[in-house]
Structure formats: structure tokens, C-alpha cells
């Protein structure tokens, strides 16, 4: 048996240490699945303030790593912990860069020095691997915050023999976040001026760290097959479609997995009554508890209860949601919404909940235990996204016996099959045009089927047959790693002169 493939897994957030969204879930679960397959995976992320407050055993292993930042060399501490699976996780600490209340910004907007912060992390991660002799076969980078890693390997370190065999994979989790900065910051990030051109790091006269990842990486992945196609067109490519069209042969859509260890109704500690998937009685108990917790009308126990757990933004379909809420109240349905985001949607949804107390309940903020209780207590889950790279909540909903109503885009389209009332096939309800009427029509179809208890239970059983566990996705990533290692070894990719 050959030596295990070594993977240096770099992400700006990793569950359970630091999280703002689904990226952290992926960065927490995928390494575990890869490790179980025998790969040598090590994880790196910045040492944020919120990590300090967690009951995790963390050891200082390096007091002073010299990291270039512009004309300076700044010291960085490196700390280490191990997960219960034995995965080494390294934290890169510099107090003035990462000891802040939030990961990327505050109410005023993004932190002004995010380029410097993540340049420091990327450069530090490369130098640390060399210092400890971790001769990785693949560096797997996630989103714009790590986009400079492939750029450094193909420019600053292209002639360093330590990295000569290393391949790079860059994963797009949401192409809407592009890491845009002015040209004047080029020196700060340490990329040679010769790379500032339209086929390099330059983007409309400025710098895009996302583009750096797309241009300089050996392989690009994104989080669902449908999204990998969508982002090559202007509607969803958001200005990057031309770059992705050029790299189409290196672009792979791999559906994210669901972490069933955290989302299992039979073992969920947040539920008043854990239940086996598919148990109608267990579902009923959690619905009654949710109705009581959210001060909804008791009569809803026999009527459809719709849930939505989401960031409150136009991308997530909130503009459609506010247009149909009054219609849902008129249909004798109840709605429970959990999330935070754009102030205008928070305000509109709270106003509607005050207008229809007992029918519409809105909780602003992030509340993971409540998210689990909504998933278990609602009959249907609304995911009306304008675009959705992958989406995880619809996968969890199927396991909890909660029927998804989704827009046919990205990973939602890949995971949800529209219910066919004649064949009794499908696992949810989909709509196409991004408009309020098609959304309402999909909900009406769902409510009609809900009234037929036997057919509804059959629909739930269809959903329970789906398996979106990480094992399947991890195997695809492992295949990409193996192919990349072979191609690097045989000299098919990674020449020192050209970025792509």
C-alpha cells in the first residue's frame, strides 16, 4: 500500500471552531470523511477571538513564524488541537489581525484590512507547512479568503523544490463573494506585479482574491453539479463567467454532503421528543411543542405549518416570501421563520408577525437549537432562493420528514425531485421562475397533498430514501486529489511560467 495522500485543508472558517455559514459545515465535515478513507488531512484557519472562548484543548507549538506582509515580516504564533478523529487542526494567531468580535466585518461593513488579514493567513499556512516538513500533495483552498494560496505557489514559490509536486484545488462556495480590493493593495499581498494583468489577479483595474483562486489553482470545484454549470453564464457568474468558461475542463461540481451526526432526529438533543426518521407520531409531538414554543394557534396542529431557516436576504428569496405570507395566512397555514440578515427584511417580517399573531412567528437571530426544533416541528421547509450554490437545509429536512418547497436552482435542483401525484414519485416541490406566483403555486400543491395523509406519508418516505452523507462526496474529492497527484507527477500540469 502506498503512502497516504497528504492534504493541507485551508478555510477561513471551520465548524465547530468558527462559523458564519455553510462553508464552516463543509470544512468541518469533509476532512472527517477524508480521514476515514485513510487520507492524511490537516486543517488550517485563523485564530479568531471566538475560538479562545471555547472549551477546546489548544497547544502553542510555534512561538514565532516570520510571515511577509508587504515590506514587513511579522511574527505569527501557531497553535494546534486534535479532533476526536485525530485530525490535526492548526490555528494561525496574530492578535491585531484576528482578535476581533467578528470574522470578516461589523455593522459598518467588511474590515478595511481584510486583504492584509487573509494574505497573512495564506502566506503563513504555506511557510508553516514547509517549516514542519508537511510535504502536502494537495492544498485544498476554500473561497476568496484562501485564493492567494494557489497564486503564491504559482508565482512566489514556483521555483521552490519543496512545493514542486504540490497540486492545488480551489472550491467556490458562493461566487457572490469575490474578495475585491484596489490595485494599491497589490504590494501588501505580496503577489509580483507581473501577475497584475487580465489573465492573472487583475479584475477591472483592481484585485480579486476569488479570481486568483480561479486562475492559479490546478483544479476548481464548486458545491453542486447544477451550480457549476450556472456560474459559467452571466446570470449566476457575476462577472467571473469568462474565467470559468476558460477553465471549464478543470471545473467540477461536487454536491456537498449532509452531516447526519449533527442532524439526526433520533439522536437530536435539541428536540423535546427525538424520533426515528419517518415516525408520524414523533413528528406530531415536535410540531405540538413548536406551536407552543412560538405562541402559535393550537388549531395549527391539524393544519400545515411551514418553516424557513435562513439568512434573511434577497438571495434567499425573502422578497418572494413577504409577498406570499398573507396568502398563506388566508389558507389557514402557519409559518415559523428563523434568521437574520438585511434590516428591511427583518423589519417587514416582524411587522407581518405582529399583524398575524398566532399564525406567523418570526425569530430574528441565530439559534441553532431552535433551528433543529423548527426542522422537526414544521411540515414543510421553504427554500425559495434566487440562487443556491448547494444548500444543506433541504437535505436535513428530508431526514426529519419535513417536505422541502424549493426553487429549481443550484443544489436545490440537484437534490429535490418534484412530486408527481400520479406516479407518487419525488421528494418535494419545486418552482422555476423567480416570482411570487410560482412560489405560491408550489406551496398550494404541497398543501393539497398534505390534506391526503396517506399520500403525504408516502412523500415523506420517498425523502427518507435519499442519502446525502459525506462519504459519497468525499470519494469524489479523493478521486480528484488522486488524479491531480498523478498529473503533477507526470508533468501534465503545473508548468512554472504561465498561471493557467
C-alpha positions as CSV (number, residue, x, y, z in Angstrom):
1,X,0.0,0.0,0.0
2,X,1.3,3.4,-1.0
3,X,1.8,6.4,1.3
4,X,-1.4,8.2,2.2
5,X,-2.2,11.3,0.2
6,X,-1.3,14.4,2.2
7,X,-3.9,17.2,2.1
8,X,-3.4,20.7,3.5
9,X,-7.0,21.9,4.0
10,X,-7.3,25.7,4.4
11,X,-10.5,27.5,5.1
12,X,-11.4,30.9,6.7
13,X,-13.9,29.1,9.0
14,X,-14.3,25.6,10.3
15,X,-17.1,24.1,12.4
16,X,-17.0,23.8,15.4
17,X,-14.3,26.4,15.9
18,X,-15.6,29.4,13.9
19,X,-18.7,29.6,11.7
20,X,-20.8,32.2,9.8
21,X,-22.4,29.8,7.4
22,X,-22.4,26.6,5.4
23,X,-18.7,26.9,4.5
24,X,-17.8,26.0,8.1
25,X,-20.0,22.9,8.0
26,X,-18.2,21.7,4.9
27,X,-14.8,22.5,6.3
28,X,-15.7,20.6,9.4
29,X,-17.3,17.5,7.9
30,X,-15.3,16.9,4.7
31,X,-11.9,16.4,6.5
32,X,-13.5,13.8,8.8
33,X,-14.9,11.9,5.8
34,X,-11.5,12.1,4.0
35,X,-9.7,10.9,7.2
36,X,-12.0,7.9,7.4
37,X,-10.8,7.0,3.9
38,X,-7.2,7.0,5.0
39,X,-6.0,10.4,3.8
40,X,-3.6,12.4,5.8
41,X,-5.7,15.6,6.2
42,X,-4.5,18.6,8.2
43,X,-6.7,21.7,8.7
44,X,-5.6,25.4,9.0
45,X,-7.6,28.5,9.8
46,X,-7.0,31.9,11.6
47,X,-7.2,32.0,15.4
48,X,-10.2,34.2,15.9
49,X,-11.3,35.7,19.2
50,X,-14.4,33.4,19.4
51,X,-12.1,30.3,19.3
52,X,-10.4,31.5,22.5
53,X,-13.7,31.3,24.4
54,X,-14.3,27.6,23.5
55,X,-13.6,24.7,25.9
56,X,-11.0,23.2,23.5
57,X,-7.6,22.0,24.4
58,X,-5.2,24.0,22.3
59,X,-1.4,24.0,22.5
60,X,1.1,26.6,21.3
61,X,3.5,24.7,19.0
62,X,5.4,27.6,17.4
63,X,6.1,30.9,19.0
64,X,7.4,32.9,16.1
65,X,6.8,32.2,12.4
66,X,8.0,35.0,10.3
67,X,5.4,35.9,7.7
68,X,5.9,38.5,4.9
69,X,3.2,41.2,4.6
70,X,4.1,43.9,2.2
71,X,7.6,45.2,3.1
72,X,7.4,43.8,6.6
73,X,7.9,40.4,8.2
74,X,5.5,39.9,11.0
75,X,5.7,37.2,13.7
76,X,2.8,34.6,13.8
77,X,2.1,32.1,16.6
78,X,0.8,28.7,15.5
79,X,-1.4,26.6,17.8
80,X,-2.7,23.1,17.5
81,X,-5.5,20.9,18.6
82,X,-6.7,17.4,17.5
83,X,-10.2,16.4,16.8
84,X,-11.7,13.2,18.2
85,X,-10.9,11.6,14.8
86,X,-7.3,12.5,15.2
87,X,-7.2,15.3,12.6
88,X,-4.6,18.0,13.4
89,X,-6.1,21.5,13.3
90,X,-3.7,24.4,13.2
91,X,-4.6,28.0,14.2
92,X,-2.6,31.0,13.0
93,X,-2.6,33.7,15.6
94,X,-1.8,37.3,15.3
95,X,-3.7,39.4,17.8
96,X,-4.0,42.6,15.8
97,X,-5.4,40.8,12.7
98,X,-7.7,38.1,14.1
99,X,-8.6,39.0,17.7
100,X,-11.8,40.8,16.7
101,X,-15.5,40.4,17.6
102,X,-16.5,39.1,14.1
103,X,-14.7,37.1,11.4
104,X,-14.9,39.4,8.4
105,X,-16.6,42.7,9.4
106,X,-19.1,44.5,11.6
107,X,-22.2,46.6,11.2
108,X,-20.2,49.2,9.3
109,X,-19.2,46.7,6.7
110,X,-16.2,44.5,5.9
111,X,-13.0,45.1,7.9
112,X,-10.8,47.6,5.9
113,X,-7.7,45.3,6.1
114,X,-9.2,42.0,5.1
115,X,-6.7,41.7,2.3
116,X,-3.9,42.0,4.7
117,X,-5.5,39.6,7.2
118,X,-6.0,36.8,4.7
119,X,-2.8,37.4,2.8
120,X,-1.1,36.9,6.2
121,X,-3.0,33.7,6.8
122,X,-2.4,32.3,3.3
123,X,1.3,33.1,3.3
124,X,1.7,31.8,6.9
125,X,0.0,28.5,6.0
126,X,2.4,27.9,3.2
127,X,5.5,28.7,5.2
128,X,4.4,26.7,8.2
129,X,3.9,23.6,6.1
130,X,7.5,23.9,4.9
131,X,8.8,24.6,8.4
132,X,7.3,21.4,9.9
133,X,8.1,19.4,6.8
134,X,4.5,18.7,5.9
135,X,5.1,18.0,2.2
136,X,1.5,18.1,1.1
137,X,0.4,16.5,-2.1
138,X,-2.7,18.8,-2.4
139,X,-3.6,22.1,-0.9
140,X,-7.4,22.4,-0.8
141,X,-8.5,26.1,-0.5
142,X,-12.0,27.4,0.2
143,X,-13.5,30.7,-1.0
144,X,-11.8,34.1,-1.7
145,X,-10.0,34.3,1.7
146,X,-7.7,31.5,0.6
147,X,-7.4,32.4,-3.1
148,X,-3.9,33.7,-2.7
149,X,-2.5,30.3,-1.8
150,X,-2.6,28.9,-5.4
151,X,-1.3,32.3,-6.6
152,X,1.7,32.2,-4.2
153,X,2.5,28.6,-5.3
154,X,2.5,29.6,-9.0
155,X,4.4,32.8,-8.5
156,X,6.4,33.5,-5.3
157,X,7.2,29.8,-4.6
158,X,7.1,28.4,-8.2
159,X,10.8,27.5,-8.1
160,X,10.9,26.2,-4.5
161,X,11.5,22.4,-4.8
162,X,9.6,21.8,-1.5
163,X,6.3,22.7,-3.3
164,X,7.2,21.4,-6.8
165,X,5.0,18.3,-6.5
166,X,2.0,20.1,-4.7
167,X,-1.3,20.5,-6.6
168,X,-4.0,23.0,-5.7
169,X,-7.8,22.6,-5.5
170,X,-9.9,25.7,-5.1
171,X,-13.6,25.4,-4.0
172,X,-16.2,28.1,-4.7
173,X,-18.9,28.1,-2.1
174,X,-20.6,31.3,-3.3
175,X,-19.3,33.2,-6.2
176,X,-21.0,36.3,-5.0
177,X,-18.2,36.9,-2.5
178,X,-15.2,37.9,-4.6
179,X,-12.6,39.5,-2.3
180,X,-12.3,42.7,-4.3
181,X,-9.6,45.3,-3.4
182,X,-7.9,48.3,-5.0
183,X,-4.8,47.9,-7.2
184,X,-2.8,49.8,-4.5
185,X,-3.0,46.7,-2.2
186,X,-1.0,44.5,-4.6
187,X,2.2,45.1,-2.8
188,X,0.6,44.3,0.5
189,X,-0.5,40.9,-0.6
190,X,3.0,40.1,-2.0
191,X,2.0,39.0,-5.5
192,X,4.6,40.0,-8.1
193,X,3.5,43.0,-10.3
194,X,4.0,40.8,-13.4
195,X,0.8,38.9,-12.3
196,X,-1.3,42.0,-12.5
197,X,-3.0,41.5,-15.9
198,X,-6.4,40.3,-17.2
199,X,-5.3,36.7,-17.2
200,X,-3.9,37.0,-13.7
201,X,-5.0,38.6,-10.5
202,X,-6.3,41.8,-12.1
203,X,-10.0,42.3,-12.2
204,X,-11.4,45.5,-13.7
205,X,-8.4,47.6,-12.6
206,X,-8.4,46.1,-9.1
207,X,-7.6,42.9,-7.4
208,X,-9.9,39.9,-6.9
209,X,-8.7,37.2,-4.5
210,X,-11.5,34.9,-5.8
211,X,-10.2,35.3,-9.3
212,X,-6.7,34.5,-8.0
213,X,-8.0,31.1,-6.8
214,X,-9.8,30.5,-10.1
215,X,-6.9,31.4,-12.3
216,X,-3.9,29.9,-10.4
217,X,-5.4,26.7,-9.0
218,X,-4.9,23.4,-10.8
219,X,-8.5,22.2,-10.2
220,X,-11.7,24.2,-9.4
221,X,-14.6,22.7,-7.7
222,X,-18.0,24.0,-6.6
223,X,-20.7,22.7,-4.3
224,X,-23.2,21.2,-6.7
225,X,-23.3,20.0,-10.4
226,X,-26.0,22.4,-11.4
227,X,-24.2,25.4,-9.8
228,X,-21.0,24.5,-11.8
229,X,-23.0,25.0,-15.0
230,X,-24.9,28.1,-13.8
231,X,-21.8,30.1,-12.9
232,X,-20.5,29.8,-16.4
233,X,-23.3,32.1,-17.6
234,X,-23.7,35.8,-16.8
235,X,-26.8,35.5,-14.7
236,X,-25.0,33.5,-12.0
237,X,-21.3,34.0,-12.9
238,X,-21.4,37.6,-11.6
239,X,-18.6,38.7,-13.8
240,X,-16.5,35.6,-13.4
241,X,-18.2,33.6,-16.1
242,X,-15.5,34.3,-18.7
243,X,-12.7,33.0,-16.4
244,X,-14.8,29.9,-15.6
245,X,-15.5,29.2,-19.2
246,X,-11.8,29.2,-19.9
247,X,-11.3,26.7,-17.0
248,X,-14.3,24.6,-17.8
249,X,-12.3,21.4,-18.3
250,X,-10.9,21.9,-14.8
251,X,-14.2,22.8,-13.1
252,X,-16.1,20.1,-11.2
253,X,-19.5,20.3,-9.4
254,X,-19.5,18.1,-6.3
255,X,-22.6,18.1,-4.2
256,X,-22.0,19.0,-0.5
257,X,-22.8,16.3,2.0
258,X,-25.1,16.4,4.9
259,X,-23.7,15.9,8.4
260,X,-26.2,13.3,9.7
261,X,-24.2,13.1,13.0
262,X,-25.5,16.6,13.8
263,X,-28.8,16.3,12.1
264,X,-30.4,13.0,13.1
265,X,-34.0,13.3,14.6
266,X,-33.4,10.0,16.5
267,X,-30.5,11.5,18.5
268,X,-31.1,15.2,18.3
269,X,-30.5,16.7,21.8
270,X,-32.4,19.9,20.9
271,X,-35.8,18.1,20.4
272,X,-38.4,17.7,23.1
273,X,-39.1,14.3,21.6
274,X,-36.4,12.7,19.5
275,X,-37.9,10.3,16.9
276,X,-37.0,7.8,14.4
277,X,-37.0,9.2,10.8
278,X,-40.4,8.7,9.3
279,X,-42.3,8.4,12.6
280,X,-45.6,10.3,12.2
281,X,-46.2,10.2,16.0
282,X,-42.7,11.6,16.8
283,X,-43.2,14.3,14.2
284,X,-46.6,15.2,15.7
285,X,-45.1,15.6,19.2
286,X,-42.4,18.0,17.9
287,X,-45.0,20.0,15.9
288,X,-47.2,20.5,19.0
289,X,-44.1,21.6,21.0
290,X,-43.1,24.1,18.3
291,X,-46.6,25.5,18.1
292,X,-46.5,26.1,21.9
293,X,-42.9,27.5,22.0
294,X,-43.7,30.0,19.2
295,X,-47.1,31.0,20.6
296,X,-49.0,29.9,17.5
297,X,-52.6,28.9,17.4
298,X,-53.3,25.4,18.8
299,X,-55.6,24.8,15.8
300,X,-52.4,24.6,13.6
301,X,-51.7,21.1,14.9
302,X,-54.1,19.8,12.2
303,X,-53.1,22.3,9.5
304,X,-49.9,22.8,7.5
305,X,-47.0,24.5,9.4
306,X,-44.3,25.9,7.1
307,X,-40.8,26.7,8.4
308,X,-38.0,28.7,7.0
309,X,-34.4,28.7,8.5
310,X,-32.3,31.1,6.5
311,X,-30.2,34.2,6.2
312,X,-32.7,37.0,5.5
313,X,-31.6,38.4,2.2
314,X,-32.9,38.7,-1.4
315,X,-30.6,35.9,-2.4
316,X,-32.6,33.6,-0.1
317,X,-35.9,34.6,-1.6
318,X,-37.1,36.9,1.2
319,X,-38.7,39.3,-1.3
320,X,-40.9,36.5,-2.6
321,X,-41.6,35.3,0.9
322,X,-43.0,38.6,2.1
323,X,-45.3,38.7,-1.0
324,X,-46.9,35.4,-0.2
325,X,-47.2,35.4,3.6
326,X,-50.7,37.0,3.7
327,X,-51.9,34.4,1.2
328,X,-50.6,31.6,3.4
329,X,-52.5,33.0,6.4
330,X,-55.6,33.1,4.2
331,X,-55.0,29.4,3.5
332,X,-55.2,28.6,7.3
333,X,-51.5,27.7,7.3
334,X,-48.9,28.7,9.9
335,X,-45.4,30.0,9.3
336,X,-42.3,29.9,11.5
337,X,-39.2,31.9,10.4
338,X,-35.8,31.9,11.9
339,X,-32.9,34.0,10.6
340,X,-31.1,37.4,10.5
341,X,-29.8,39.5,7.7
342,X,-30.9,42.6,5.8
343,X,-32.6,45.0,8.1
344,X,-35.5,45.7,5.6
345,X,-36.5,42.0,5.6
346,X,-36.1,41.7,9.4
347,X,-38.5,44.7,9.8
348,X,-41.0,43.5,7.2
349,X,-41.2,40.0,8.6
350,X,-41.6,41.3,12.2
351,X,-44.4,43.6,11.1
352,X,-46.2,40.8,9.4
353,X,-45.8,38.6,12.5
354,X,-47.4,41.3,14.7
355,X,-50.2,41.7,12.2
356,X,-51.0,38.0,12.3
357,X,-50.1,36.8,15.8
358,X,-50.7,33.1,16.2
359,X,-50.3,32.4,12.5
360,X,-46.8,33.9,11.7
361,X,-43.9,33.6,14.2
362,X,-40.6,35.3,13.4
363,X,-37.4,34.9,15.5
364,X,-34.5,37.2,14.5
365,X,-31.0,35.9,15.2
366,X,-29.0,32.7,15.0
367,X,-30.4,30.0,17.3
368,X,-29.1,26.5,16.4
369,X,-31.3,24.6,18.9
370,X,-34.4,26.4,17.6
371,X,-33.3,25.6,14.0
372,X,-33.4,21.9,14.9
373,X,-36.8,22.2,16.6
374,X,-38.3,24.0,13.5
375,X,-36.8,21.3,11.3
376,X,-38.6,18.7,13.4
377,X,-41.8,20.5,14.0
378,X,-42.6,22.0,10.6
379,X,-44.5,20.1,8.0
380,X,-42.7,21.9,5.1
381,X,-39.5,23.8,4.7
382,X,-39.4,26.8,2.4
383,X,-36.2,27.4,0.4
384,X,-37.2,29.9,-2.3
385,X,-33.6,31.1,-3.1
386,X,-32.8,33.3,-6.1
387,X,-29.7,31.2,-6.4
388,X,-28.3,28.5,-4.1
389,X,-24.8,27.0,-4.7
390,X,-25.8,23.9,-2.8
391,X,-28.0,24.3,0.2
392,X,-28.0,22.0,3.2
393,X,-31.3,22.6,4.9
394,X,-33.3,20.8,2.3
395,X,-31.1,17.7,2.8
396,X,-31.7,17.9,6.6
397,X,-35.4,18.4,6.0
398,X,-35.7,15.1,4.2
399,X,-34.2,13.2,7.1
400,X,-36.6,14.9,9.5
401,X,-39.7,14.1,7.5
402,X,-40.2,17.8,6.6
403,X,-41.1,18.3,2.9
404,X,-39.0,20.9,1.0
405,X,-40.6,23.5,-1.2
406,X,-37.7,25.0,-3.2
407,X,-36.8,27.0,-6.3
408,X,-35.2,24.9,-9.0
409,X,-31.7,26.3,-8.9
410,X,-28.2,25.1,-8.0
411,X,-28.0,22.4,-5.4
412,X,-31.7,22.7,-4.7
413,X,-32.4,21.5,-8.2
414,X,-29.9,18.6,-7.8
415,X,-31.3,17.3,-4.6
416,X,-35.1,17.8,-4.8
417,X,-37.3,15.9,-7.3
418,X,-40.7,17.5,-7.9
419,X,-43.6,15.3,-6.6
420,X,-45.6,13.5,-9.3
421,X,-49.1,12.9,-7.9
422,X,-49.8,10.1,-10.5
423,X,-46.6,8.1,-10.1
424,X,-46.2,9.1,-6.4
425,X,-42.5,9.8,-7.1
426,X,-40.4,12.8,-6.0
427,X,-39.3,14.1,-2.6
428,X,-40.6,17.7,-2.6
429,X,-42.0,20.6,-4.6
430,X,-40.2,22.9,-7.0
431,X,-40.9,26.1,-8.9
432,X,-39.0,27.7,-11.7
433,X,-39.3,31.4,-12.4
434,X,-38.1,33.6,-9.6
435,X,-41.6,35.2,-8.9
436,X,-44.1,35.1,-6.1
437,X,-46.9,33.4,-8.1
438,X,-44.9,30.3,-8.9
439,X,-43.7,30.0,-5.3
440,X,-47.3,30.3,-4.1
441,X,-48.4,27.7,-6.6
442,X,-45.8,25.2,-5.4
443,X,-46.9,25.8,-1.8
444,X,-50.6,25.3,-2.8
445,X,-49.6,21.9,-4.5
446,X,-47.8,20.9,-1.3
447,X,-50.8,21.8,0.9
448,X,-53.2,19.8,-1.4
449,X,-51.0,16.7,-0.9
450,X,-50.7,17.4,2.8
451,X,-54.5,17.0,3.1
452,X,-54.2,13.4,1.9
453,X,-52.4,11.9,4.9
454,X,-51.6,8.6,3.2
455,X,-50.0,10.3,0.1
456,X,-48.1,12.7,2.4
457,X,-46.6,9.9,4.4
458,X,-45.5,8.3,1.1
459,X,-43.9,11.5,0.0
460,X,-42.0,11.6,3.3
461,X,-40.9,8.0,2.8
462,X,-39.5,9.0,-0.6
463,X,-37.4,11.6,1.0
464,X,-36.0,9.2,3.6
465,X,-34.6,7.0,0.9
466,X,-32.2,9.8,-0.1
467,X,-28.6,9.5,1.2
468,X,-26.6,12.8,1.1
469,X,-23.9,11.6,3.5
470,X,-20.4,13.0,3.1
471,X,-18.9,9.6,2.2
472,X,-20.1,9.9,-1.4
473,X,-18.9,13.4,-1.8
474,X,-15.5,12.6,-0.1
475,X,-14.9,9.8,-2.6
476,X,-15.3,12.2,-5.4
477,X,-12.8,14.7,-3.8
478,X,-10.4,11.8,-3.2
479,X,-10.6,10.9,-6.9
480,X,-9.8,14.5,-7.9
481,X,-6.9,14.5,-5.5
482,X,-5.5,11.2,-6.9
483,X,-5.9,12.5,-10.5
484,X,-4.2,15.7,-9.6
485,X,-1.3,14.0,-7.9
486,X,-0.8,11.7,-11.0
487,X,-1.0,14.6,-13.4
488,X,1.5,16.6,-11.4
489,X,3.9,13.6,-11.2
490,X,3.7,13.1,-14.9
491,X,4.2,16.8,-15.7
492,X,0.8,17.3,-17.3
493,X,0.0,20.4,-15.3
494,X,1.8,23.0,-13.2
495,X,4.4,24.5,-15.5
496,X,6.3,27.4,-13.9
497,X,5.8,30.0,-16.5
498,X,2.1,30.5,-17.1
499,X,-0.7,30.9,-14.5
500,X,-3.1,28.7,-16.4
